[in-house]
Amino acid sequence: MSTNQTSNVNVAIDPITVEIIRNGLYAVTEEMKTNLTRTAYNLIIYEALDFTVGLFTKEGDTVSIGLGLPMFIRGMSETVKAKIRHFGYENILPGDILVTNDAYTTGSHLNHFTFTMPVFHEGRLEGFTCCMAHWLDVGGTLGNVTTDIFSEGIQIPIMKYQREGVVNQDLIDIIAMNVRLAERALGDLRAQITAITTGERRYSELLQRYGVDAVNGSIRQIMDSSEAVARKNTLSIPDGVYEAESFMDDDGLDIGKRIPIRVKVTVTGEEMTVDLSDVSKQVRGFYNSGFTTGIACAQVAYKCLTTPTDYPVNDGSFRPLKVIMPMGTVISAERPYPMRVWMTFPMTVIDTIFKALAPAIPHRSIAGHHADLVFPNIHGISPEDGRLFIVGIGPLGGGWGAKSGEDGVSVTVCINDGDTHNSPTEQLEAKYPVLVEKYEIRQDSAGAGRQRGGLGAEMVVQALSPFTVTTRIDRVHCKPWGLEGGTDAMGNGLAVRHKGEWKTDHLNAKIFNVRLERGDAYKMLSGGGGGFGDPLERDAELVAEDVREGYVSAGVAREVYRVALDSQGRVAQEATNALRSSPRSVRNGTTDTLAWDGQ
């Protein structure tokens, strides 16, 4: 069976056909998403939507990714390519399904099982479908900081889950033996198979209906078009070398030892180079990720800046981008460094790329955001049936940074997680022994500015029966930064209540295997987004509206924005004029816009 024959990909396809096929590709990935969510067993897939599906060329390049987690933008494609290299085209046959959860291939943690199916048409390989989804449990230790990959769960090398339509039952048995909740893991496995077989069927129908030349020619033109848009918008960024630095709180082991994130962006004409050579070396704690995630950091930032509304997401958008990144960093870790919390540091890398480019394109930049899932994991024995339960509650959602022309969005999931959703209170309380006492916007969490940052959230969850809670939250002390005179926002936070007493003096927001008894509770606090521009330039009426909505307290309105309100909450114009015309505070020999530290 030949896989090397090629169609005439140089044939020009008429624009109407290209648009029909563009939407067809997008429709295939959306149907894959729908079938996965309707058949998955765990909340993290069918509610949180922690997965991504996609279509790929026979070389493994991205054709269309169903809108989902941005950080999978590189990992899925590189995983497909790794499977091609492993087996060779001659050993990839119709009816095969290839699988791995190797963290150093996908770039993420072992929880991400990735299934890939070849698409054949008239005996020729024409592409692949793929699904990467989060399994709730893959074995390994619960709760503790892992220090190597071996303690994080079962590792499946690149292999065949299915060979020419025949399922490898031995592999299923091995997986079932190594996870705590086998029926749920295998339920999610079957849901992923449903997704990729749906994609294979629909992609084949597209090829049958329009022909290989039309489909492949359209894909080529779609990618070329995405490249052209990316080059045009890169050309609009002034040439130069732009650098920025930020920090993470710590790696969960060396508490308080900050971890540097340094980036350098070079723009030359219609091309951009993102140099990540000075990002911190890989760390002992489990916050590392693989090289595909490092590349994805640059690609996500680049797409936001150059082709944010260009769909479907495809590899043409990234042709003008070069990424420089040595192995052995926190975003290009090598075996056996741990990777369970792979998703946390990359979002600050993306934020820092935006920060670097802010002086060059202030009207297209964004201040720092809360940059964390703010996501606790709990486990215990269900009082209903006496069985083990494991659940992650979140992501909480927090504040995004303001832009030059608009306020930041509030209580929105971090950039790493894209289209993922928070956990519905009703679902949590129906399925697990928890009571959500509070879930509300966190007043004054936003950074102040001419444009205010978005607000974070506060969530209090009470234990209705004993369970153990673990959190891995960062960016508590390294707060979301403001731009152009805007202030920093509040960072993320945590508190725990035992026997009615709140403990709020944790060194960070990382706690491991803390047992809560009935009536105890934990409190999650997500940070806000940084402000943009001088707070004294914010329209006083907007400040008053923020106070009425509960976003900003009257004290912050007066002390930070210098807006005085009357007893009815309206702007007291004369008092406001006096406040805003008074000298700014002087601290440590420098003149500040305000005397407020964001807390």
JOHUCOR-V958166 format. One record per helix or strand. SS is the DSSP state (A for helix, B for strand). FROM is the first residue (numbers start at 0). TO is the last residue. If there is no record, write none. Layout:
BEGIN
SS:FROM:TO / SS:FROM:TO
END
This chain:
BEGIN
A:14:38 / A:42:45 / B:50:56 / B:61:64 / A:71:86 / A:88:90 / B:96:99 / A:102:105 / B:111:120 / B:123:133 / A:148:151 / B:158:162 / B:165:166 / A:168:177 / A:181:209 / A:211:234 / B:239:247 / B:258:267 / B:270:274 / B:280:280 / A:290:305 / B:312:312 / A:314:317 / B:320:323 / B:328:328 / A:342:356 / A:361:363 / B:375:380 / B:387:392 / B:397:397 / B:402:402 / B:405:405 / B:411:411 / A:414:416 / A:424:430 / B:433:440 / B:450:450 / B:456:462 / B:466:472 / B:482:482 / B:492:497 / B:500:502 / B:508:515 / B:520:524 / B:531:531 / A:534:536 / A:539:548 / A:553:558 / B:564:564 / B:570:570 / A:572:580 / B:585:586 / B:589:590
END
